Amino acid sequence: MKALLTFGLFALPALALIPAGAIAQFGLPVEVPKAPEATQIKPRGLPVPTATDLVNPSPPITTSLAKAYPEVILFDDWQPQDMQPLTDLPQDAEGSFQLKPGLYTLEVESYSLQVGFYGPSQRSGYLPASLVENNQALIGRMLQQAAKLPDIPQAQIQTLIWAILSRAEMKGLSKELQATAKQLLTSKEIKTLNQQALGLIPADQQEAIFTNVPAAALTTVKAEASMRAALAQKKSYGDLAKIAVQSGNPKVDAKDRTVPQGRWSYHPNGFFIRYLPADYNRTEIQIAVPEKYQVQRDTMGRIVAIADTAGNRIETDYDDTATPLAIPDDPNLVGYAFSEIRFIRTTSKTAPPEKVTLANIGWTLMQKASSQSLSLPTQPTQMASQPFLIAQTSPKESTDLEDTTDLKKTTPSFEGWKKRYQQTEDYQDVIAEYLKRWQTAKPKVQQLADLFHYADAIAAATDDKEWKQYKWLKEHQAAILKALQSETALLEARGQSPTLTFNPAQTTAVAAQKERQMLGLSNRPYKP
C-alpha cells in the first residue's frame, strides 16, 4: 500500500516485476512477513532440514539446573558490604583469578546461551554451574579467548554464539562476523560448524515441518530457524536479540524451582559464589573466600573458644552450677549459662593483647548430641557493620508454650529464653532443607547449628550500653559468623583441598525457571 501511494496506480505493474530486495535498495518501503523472517531467501546449497534435523540430538550446551553447584540456603539473607574488586587479584595465563580470603565483586559481560528464552528479571533466581558442552568446550574457550581481545565488541561475540547455537552456516554470516569467528575459533572448528549447519526453511514448508517437531522442542526450534534466517539476511543486532531473548515473564512450569535472587552456592574450588544478572548481557559476580578459624569445644560439645589466625579470640566458660535449661516441648535443645566471656584482641606482635571480660552474663542454646532433628535461630542481634545476616523472620505474635512454663522467674540465668526459642522454631524449615544433603554428616551440621546459637548468645550478652565503648567487640561478633562460613566451607569441601581459583568463562548462571535464559560469563568487565 505504501509503494502504491508513492508511485501512483500506473506504477503497480512495473513494481510487480521488481524483486523486493531491489525495491529495498532504493529505500522504498516493502512489507516483510513477520514470522519467521527472511523465509524467501534461498538456502546456500544446504538442504531444507527435516523435523528430525531440527531437534538437536547433541545440543551445544548440556549444563542444567540439576548440575548447579551446591546451594547454601543458610546464607540466603547475607548481604556483604565493602567488597573489593575481583580484578585486584592476580590472574594466570588462562584468566583464572588467584583467590585469597576476603569478599570480592566484579560486573562482567554475560551472554545468552539459549535462543528463544526469556531474559532475567529483577527477581530471577540464578545458580552457578560449570559450563558443560558437547562441542569440546567451544563456547567456553571462545569466552576465554575474548578476554584477550578486548577490542571485539560484546555484540559481535554474542551474535557468533547465537549463530553457533542455531547451527547457522559460518560462511553465510556477514564479513565482519566471519572475521570475528576467525579471531575466536580455529579453522578446524569453523569447518566443523559449517558441516553441522542447517539450511533455511521456505515459508511454504514451515507448517508441514514444524507439525512433526515434538511440542517440548517447538519453541526453541522455531526461534533457531528464525535466527538462521535473520543471520542470512544480515539483520541488525537489535533484531537478533528480539528473536533470542524474549521479554516479560514465562508461564510457570512444573520443572521450575523456587530460588531467591542472590542465593549463595559453594564452588568446588573452595569459596562461596553468587550471580546477580542485571540483564542477559550484564551480570555481577560476588565471591566470598572464607578465612581460617579454629573452633574449640569441650567434652560436652560446647563451644569454648573461637580464634582467627591473627590471635584474636572469644573464650567462654560455663556455669556448671546452674541447672541446664530444658525447653518445654523440644527435647532437641538444651541451654547452658556462661560464667565468663572473654574477648581478646591482638593489635601488634609487640603489644600485649587487649582483653574485655564479662562475668555471669549470657547463655547459649545447643543441640543435644543425640537429637534427631535440628533447631536453628534466625539472625543474631543486629550488628553495626552488618557483615553477615542470617535468614530473617519475624517473631511469632503468640506462642504455643503455656505461660506457666516461663522460666524467667525461677531461672534468671536464662532470661529471654522464650523469645530466642521462637526464633529457633522459625528457622527449622531452612535447616531441614540443608540437612537433606548431609544425613551422613549430621554431627557436622549440628555443630553449624551450635555456631548460630553461639553467635546469637554473644550478641545478646554484649548488647548493654556499657559495652558499646568497646567498638571492636562488634568485630569479634562478626568473627563468629566468619567461623560459621569457615566451618560450612570445610563441610562442603568433603575432605578435599580446594584450589582457590576462579575462571568466570568456565561457569554458567542457570535460571531456576525453565524458560529463562542460561547465561555464559566472561572475564571481561562490563562497560556500559
Buried (B, 14 or more C-beta within 10 A) or exposed (E): EEBEEEEEEEEEEEBEEBEEEEBEEEEBEBEEEEEBBBBBBEBEEBEBBEBEBBBBEEEBBEBBBEEBBBBBBBBBBBEBEEBEEBBEBEBEEBBBBEBEBBBBBBBBBBBBBBBBBBBBBEEBBBBBBBBBBEBEBBBBBBBBBBBBEEEBEBBBBBBBBBBBBBBBBBEBBBEEBBEBBEBBBEEEBBEBBBEBBBBBBBEEEBEEBBEEBEEEBBBBBBBBBBBBBBBBBBBEBEBBBBBBBBEEEBEEEEEBBEBEBBBBBBBBBBBBBBBBBEBBBBBBBBBBBBBEBEBEEEEEBBBBBBBBEEEBBBBBBBBEEBBBBBBBEBEBBBBBBBBBBBBBBBEEEEEEEEEBEBEEBBBBBBBEEEBEEBBBBBBBBEBEEEBBBBBEBEEEEEBEBEEEEBBEEEBEBBBEBBEBBBBBBBBBEBBEEBBEEBEEEBEBBBBBBBBBBBBBBBBBBBEEEEBEEBEEBBBBBBBBBBBBBBBBBBBBBEEEEBEBBBBBBBBBBBBBBBBBBBBBBBBBBBEE
